[in-house]
């Protein structure tokens, strides 16, 4: 079976040089490189499964991502994306906690939960309880801080232009997820609901909580509803609650992920932005839809 090794760099920080491409091509006995974006991304096609340890050895210590995929069926028909630290640059709950003066305490719990050290549901309930009494206007003030991850709009717009469905599935809160989905152009979103009494947060989250299994169910259920084989799905996320959906997807990408998730995922992007998810599907930069 033919495979492709896709090399991608963070376009804001470095450049993918012909010399680096040549060294990787020689390490895997690949064919001529296909340039997807000059100085940013390239495909190397080969007739066998590549030795990715050899690729990483060649690339070390350069900040260059390498992802291998089968040459057939690269372009996916369904995208399921996490939100916090994936489609947006930070953790919305941590930012919300800043208005209660407890960001560091909550961020420490978030980090452990996302690395798989704590039960997700219990950790979410614990953090939300710490926000009891916070005025609801803190939600809007938090929203003003939220920034999209570079490449997020291009990823969604390009896949939708090519006929794919796109869904934002978050263990965060619908107040933010609905707005991020609208901003990026996702077809649908799913998230948890943070409860309030109209004036302050109650310290509770609506049940049932959207957790690790719910993300997997979203992937498999939506694929079945829209008659998309799992092999034609792409999932992306950074936390332990994303890992089951990453493993089940045709292509699951751990994006700037927590250590335990990066170690367990089939594919990982540690340096480049979300444009990398288009490159690993074989899109050239001139095929990207305007964001």
Helices and strands as residue ranges (DSSP letters): E 3-9, H 18-28, E 33-37, E 41-46, H 52-59, E 64-70, E 78-81, H 92-98, H 103-114, H 120-129, H 137-143, H 152-161, E 165-173, H 174-184, E 188-192, E 194-196, E 201-205, H 212-225, G 230-232, E 233-237, G 240-242, H 243-248, E 251-255, H 259-264, E 267-269, H 276-279, G 285-287
